[in-house]
Amino acid sequence: MPATTASHHHASRRLSVGDHLRHWRQLRHLSQQDLALDAELSTRHLSCVETGKASPSRELVLRLCERLAVPLRERNAWLVSAGYAPMYREQRLDDPAMDAARRAVQHILDRHEPWPAVAFDRHWHMVLSNRMVAPLLSGVDPALLQAPVNLLRVSLHPAGLAPRIVNLNQWREHLFARLQQQIRATGDDGLADLLAELQAYPGQAPGAAARLDGEHPGVLMPFLVHTPAGVLHLISTTTVFGSPTDITLQELALETFFPGDEATAQALTALAATMAP
């Protein structure tokens, strides 16, 4: 895939801005003519930038990145390759400068109780959660819960939640589709490696969930999991920050789970009542 090619290319020499441009243009399946039209410049000038015959202005670099929906992390790489200073900061969520953002995220997660909610980074490492997540992870191999906790690995690993997920094969395919979409959007080789690892984990034995094969109730993919409180029927939504200028915030996602039936709502409400504030 283009991302792998670009990575190997990068291993042999530093990428030029033209290399970045070609890689992302091809990743987005755009011809030079299509991109030039969208970016309001001549095809000839775009071709010269891509081949290194012309040096783009800082404004043009940012315009091309915007048209190609290049992630902020990669936009910095474009700017440096073109001879400009990086524009976007990347600060840890626990950095004092990020205190307002971190508190906002934790507030959203806490206010979502008694339903589970978690925040994770671009590689699906959990960075924040509310109290209702820990009970879902009871029984998971402690090795999988060592920081950084990868939520996809915890979900699908045989020593993780996988044996307790009622509709494991459906949930696997759902997560694979999400991860593949993220790989296409970001060109991230680390995510491609993660996908290959996850696909090597075993799924459900044939007939283990025959009742669910090829169908699921409602319009959202359910997450059906055995817990000490019984089988929970959960559905989820994903939220991201709008127009972030910090790399960490752009790559942060919040997954909020909701009960898919009344029995699950009652079970989670009762569980929350037994937990310390």
N, C-alpha and C positions, 0 to 999 in steps of 0.2 A: 504494500500500500504506500501512498506517497509519504506518509509520516515516517515510515521505516526508512525509506530511501533518503529522506532529508536528514534523518538522524545519522545514518552511515556516512552521508556526505559531510555532515558537520564534524564527524570524528576525524576526517582526513584534513580539513581546512576550515577556517572561519568562514561562515556564510556571508556573502555580500547581500546588500539590500535587494539586488536583482534575484538572487537565489531565493530569498524569503518571498519576494513577489511571485515568482514562478510557482513555488511550492503551494502557496495559499490560493493562487488563482486556479491551479489545477485541482486542489482539494475542493474548491467550490464549483468545479466543473464549468468554468467560464473561459471563453476565448479571449484573446487580447482585445478584439473588437468589442465584445460585449462589455468588458470591464472599462475600456477606454470611454465608451459611450456613457456608462453609468457614472464614471468619475469626471466626466466633462473635460477630456483632453484627447489629443489625437492618438490614433493607434500607433503612428510612427514614434511619437514621443514615449508612449508606454513601452513599446518594443525596445527603444534605446535605453530606458531605465532598466528593463529586465536583462538586457545583454551587457550592461555596464558601460555603454557608450555615452550615457548622460547621467548626471548626478541629480537626484530629486531634491527639491526644497523640503524643508521640514513640514511645511503645510501640505505638500503633495503626499509625503509619507503618511501623515495622519489621515488624509482624505482617502487614500487607497486602503489603509487599515480599516477605516470606518465602512467603506463599501464592501470589503471582504469579511466583515464581522470578525476581525482578528482579536483574540483575547488580549486584555491589557498586558499580561506577562509577555506575550509575543510582540506587542507593539513596542515595548522597550527595546527588545532585541533588534527590531527594524531600525529604530532611531539610532542605536549605537552603531549598527552596520553602515548607516548612511552618514556617520560622522557627527551625530547630534547627541546631546545629553539625554538620558532616559527621563521620561516625563511622569511615570506613574510610580507611586510609592508602594512598598510591600512591608507591612508591619504586622507582627504577631498580634493575635486577638487579645493576648494578655499584656500588650504594651500599654503603658499609661495613656498614650495618645489615642488609643482605641477604646478607652474606658467607656465612653458614651455609647459606642456601637455595641460593645460586648454586653453592657447592661441592657440595651434595647433588645438584643437577641434573647438574653436570659429571661427578660420580662415576658416576652412573647411565649417562650417555652413554658414558663411557670404558670402563666395565665391560662394555658391550654389544659392544665390538669382539671379533672382526673384522667384525661386522655394522654397517652404517651406523645412525646415530641423530642426531636433531636436535631442538632445542627452539625453539619459535616463539611469538610473541605473538598477540593477538586478531586482528590484521590479517595474519597469516601471515608476519610478518617474522622471519627467522632470528636468534636471539639467542645460541645456543650450539650446538656440534656436536662430534662426535668426528672422528678422523682419516680415517675411511672415507667421509665425505661428499665431501671435495674431489675424489677420483678420479671420482666420479659426475658432477661438474660440469665436468670437463675438456671443452674445446671450446665451452662456453657463451660467448656474446658478453660480453666484459668489462663492457660497460655494464650488463648485467643483474646483475652481481655486485658492483656498487657498493652500499655500505651506505645504507639498510637493504635487505638482499636479501629480496625477496618470493618465497617458495617456490612459490606458485601461478603467478606470472608466469614464473619460471624454468622451471617444468615445462611450461607450455603455450604459451609464446611461440615463434614460428617460429625465432627466433635462440637459443632456449634448448634444452631437452631434447627438445622435441616431435618434431623429425625423427628422433630416435633411439629413441623409444618405440614398440615393436612394436605394442602394443594401444592406440594413442593415443586412438581414439574411445571405447573402453571406459573408459580412465583419465580422460578429460575428463568423461564423464557421472558417474563416481564422485566426482570432485572437485566438480563442480557440485552434486550432491546433498548432499554434506557442507556446502558453503558455503551452500546454500539452507536447510538445517536450522539452521545457525548464525545466519543472518539472522533466521529465525523466532524463535529463542530470545532473541536480543539486541536486535532492532530497529535494528541498526547500519547507518546509511546509507552509511558508508564501505565496508562489505562489499558492499552492494548495488551500489555503483559498481564495485567490483572485479569482481563477477560479470559485470556488463554488459561490461566490458573483456575479460574472459577469453572470454566467449561470442562475441566478435567475431573472435577468432583462428581461423584455419583449422584444420579437422580433417584426418583422413586422406582421401586420394582414395578414391573407391568401389573396392572390391576390393583395396585395399592390404593389408588384414589379414582377408581373407574367411574364413580358417580360424578366426578368433577371434570373428567376428560372432555375437552372441546367446548366446555360451557362454564359460565360462572354467573351468579345472580347479579342483577342490576347492570349498571353501565360502567362501574369502576372495578378494577381488578382487586379481589379481596385477598387479605392476608389472614389465613386461618391457622391458628397455632395453639397447640396444647399447652396449658399452664396449670399451676396448682389451683387456679380459680376456675378451671374448665377450659373448653375450647373457646378462644376469643375470635370473633369475626371483626376484623379491622379493615378500614379503607384509609387511604392517605392522600394528602396533597403536598406539593412541593412549592416553596416560596423562595425567591431570590431578591437581592437588593436591586432597586431601580437606579440606574445611572450612577454606579459607584465610580470613584476615581482612585480607589485603593485596590491593589491586586487581591489582597486577602478577602476583602468584602465581595469583590466580583465573583470569586470562586467559592463563596460560602452559600450553602443551601440549607433550608429548614424543612424537615419532613415532619408533618403533623398528622397523627393518626386519629381517626374517629371511629366510634362503634358502628358496626354495620347492622346490628340488630339490638333489640331491647335487652336481651339476656347479657350481651357484652357490656352494654352501658351500666347495667346493674352490678355486674361483677367488678368492673373497674371502679365504680363509685364506692362499693363496699371495700375494695382493696385499699383505695386511697384513705378511707376512714381509719384504717388500722396502722397507717404509716406515720412516722414522726414528721412534724412540719419542718 
